[in-house]
Amino acid sequence: HAGSNRGLTGTSGRVILVYRKLILENGVRLVTERIPTLKSVTVGIWVNAGSRDEQPAQAGYSHFIEHMFFKGTTNRSATDISREIDALGGEMNAFTTRETTTFYVKVLDQHLPKALDLLSDLLHRSKFAPKDIEKEKQVVLEEIRMVQDDPEDLVQELHTGQVMGRHPLGRPILGRAATIGALRRQDLLDYVGARYQPQEIVVAVAGSFDQRALERTIAREFGRRRPSSPQPHVRRAPALLGGVVMQRKRLEQVHLCIGMKGISAGHQDRYAAYVLNSVLGGSVSSRLFQEVREKRGLAYSIYSFLSGYSDGGTITVYAGTRQKEVERVLDVIRREIRRMAANGITRDELKRTKDQMKGSLMLSLESSHSRMNKLAKDEMIKGKHTTLDDMTRAIDAVTFTQMERVAQELLDEKSMAITGLGPLSTRQLQLSR
């Protein structure tokens, strides 16, 4: 192995979790966390390639390739793959984001060798048969249509495109019907060859396993492929756009997104941004939920969320309301944003949100699957492991003064973007400005 390190997580009175990182000679990184008290183990193969790494004519390739890895290998048919994972009593799935593509399997620890063999087969020996590609085109086109029929998903997709403009982060992860319909087998193989280089792959394993046996298996299954001459992995930071965009559609509700500048996933102010989002609209005790839904009954669904990428991010507020209440909802949202930008949050809100975040964090990391996700994200974002104690200390370290500064920097109405979908007029959104 090219390198390794060992660390321990946990504090007195808790089970010691053993973390280890190894870099195979070909550049594949293996990060593991052994949890002896569990009977399950989750393995994730994370590839540093997502929709933002596509050229315009390749829009949707990353997601389409994710589908094709389950359509048969030289050793297994698609039916064999499904039956094999069912026979293990396990769970296997995949997902594509704007920056990564992930394949994972969760099984009982005794079935780990079979799970690794299956994942390796999918990654290295998938056939990409032309007839399967043509069939899967129809499946993905149906997936695109499904988003078009879900107004909450659609308005958020429209909003991302508005805020990011022509930047690759603004394109839909699923791609567009035209690019999906035109893709060819060789296009997909070329994309895999360029983007699925060993140095861009992280294998994350969490749960119950034998460390030495695992390392031998990973080296055998994932360490053989040598790096070739990949396309340069260059990403440019997005420049966020404001303004108002409206798309009319016959719906019962108007769906709204209000967006502002956020921060990158690994930013030093990320914990302060988490607090800010939670107080603004990230929980049922948040200001927006209480003001818009509980006090005024203007919406059933209203919330805010952070989107963090390697080089930027956004804060987005979503709300669904009746057409006649659009102006009132926007007025309340903007008033709360202005108030938070001017005054920050209260000391009571800061303490309460810190306690809530620490509790949610501890509960979210109780499964091997969530631990695997955290391992991989730590490695891909920061290149190092962050323990639970590190994270709770970072949450505790967020100060009242820091919150005031972060609120002023991020909640800037001048760069606000508003997207509306449904039975409304541009005038209704313009008036809200």
Secondary structure by P-SEA (a helix, b strand, c coil): cccccccccccccccbbbbbbbbcccbbbbbbbbbccccbbbbbbbbccccccccccccaaaaaaaaacccccccccaaaaaaaaaaacccccccccccbbbbbccccccaaaaaaaaaaaaaccccccaaaaaaaaaaaaaaaaaaaacaaaaaaaaaaaaaaccccccccccccaaaaaaccaaaaaaaaaaccccccbbbbbbccccaaaaaaaaaaacccccccccccbbbbbbbccbbbbbbbccccbbbbbbbcbbbcccccaaaaaaaaaaaaccccccaaaaacccccccccccbbbbbbcccccbbbbbbbbcccaaaaaaaaaaaaaaaaaaccccaaaaaaaaaaaaaaaaaaaccaaaaaaaaaaaaaaccccccaaaaaaaaaaccaaaaaaaaaaccccccbbbbbbccccaaaaaaac
